[in-house]
Amino acid sequence: MPEPRRRGKADPLKKLRKAALKTIREKGEQIADKLLELTLEGDITCAKFLVTLIENAPPAPQRTRKFRSLAAQWAAEPEWVDPLNEPDNPPPMPEVETYRANTAPELAESILQKVHTRPAA
């Protein structure tokens, strides 16, 4: 009957896996070179192991474009300032339109003459 696990102590297999992963990270290239060397010398076990590693390798990560929402794009743009309402550049004053300025001067004068020369009723 296997012994129950003791609480509070690290699992020895977990420690071994952690150490193996660290070694593979640090010396993975040397390990792969040695496996290839032994494969080329005719070691069938190393050849099978290399093939298995290649077949089970995770796919290379694809570079994806970072998605930016329309709101994020708008927030990153500088704030729009209305050039007509800037404090340093006030909008032009509207032109005052008068009846005389918008009609032919001759017509305005003839109307005024007729009004002033009308006989009293």
SVG drawing of the C-alpha trace seen along z (x, -y; Angstrom):
<svg xmlns="http://www.w3.org/2000/svg" viewBox="-57 -117 85 119">
<polyline fill="none" stroke="black" stroke-width="0.4" points="0.0,0.0 1.5,-3.4 2.2,-5.9 -0.2,-8.8 1.3,-12.1 2.6,-14.3 1.1,-17.8 3.4,-20.7 6.1,-18.9 6.7,-19.5 6.0,-16.6 9.3,-15.1 8.1,-14.5 7.1,-18.2 10.6,-19.2 12.1,-16.8 9.8,-18.2 10.7,-21.7 14.5,-20.9 14.1,-19.1 12.2,-22.1 14.9,-24.4 17.7,-22.2 15.8,-22.0 15.4,-25.8 19.1,-26.4 20.6,-23.6 17.9,-22.7 20.0,-23.5 22.9,-21.3 20.4,-18.4 18.9,-18.7 22.4,-18.7 23.4,-15.6 20.1,-13.8 20.8,-14.7 24.4,-13.5 23.3,-10.1 20.5,-9.8 23.1,-10.3 25.2,-7.6 22.3,-5.2 20.6,-5.3 17.0,-4.5 15.7,-5.6 17.1,-9.1 15.7,-9.3 12.2,-8.3 12.5,-10.8 13.5,-13.6 10.5,-12.8 8.1,-12.8 9.4,-16.1 8.9,-17.7 5.4,-16.2 4.2,-17.3 5.8,-20.7 3.3,-23.5 2.7,-25.7 4.8,-28.8 2.9,-31.8 1.5,-34.0 2.1,-37.7 -1.2,-39.3 -2.0,-43.0 -3.1,-44.6 -6.8,-45.3 -7.7,-48.8 -11.3,-49.7 -12.7,-52.8 -13.2,-54.4 -9.5,-53.8 -8.4,-55.3 -10.5,-58.3 -9.2,-58.7 -5.6,-58.6 -6.2,-61.5 -5.6,-65.1 -8.7,-67.0 -10.2,-68.9 -10.3,-72.7 -12.7,-74.8 -10.5,-77.3 -13.3,-79.8 -13.9,-79.7 -10.3,-79.9 -9.8,-82.6 -6.9,-84.0 -8.8,-84.0 -12.4,-85.0 -14.9,-84.5 -15.6,-87.5 -18.5,-89.7 -21.5,-89.2 -22.1,-91.8 -25.1,-94.1 -27.4,-93.9 -29.6,-96.9 -32.3,-97.3 -30.3,-100.0 -27.1,-98.1 -28.8,-95.1 -30.8,-96.9 -29.7,-99.0 -28.9,-102.5 -30.9,-104.0 -34.0,-102.0 -33.7,-102.9 -33.4,-106.6 -36.4,-106.5 -38.6,-104.8 -37.5,-107.4 -38.3,-110.3 -41.8,-108.9 -42.5,-108.5 -41.4,-112.0 -43.1,-113.6 -46.5,-112.1 -49.3,-114.6 -51.0,-114.5 -54.4,-113.0"/>
</svg>
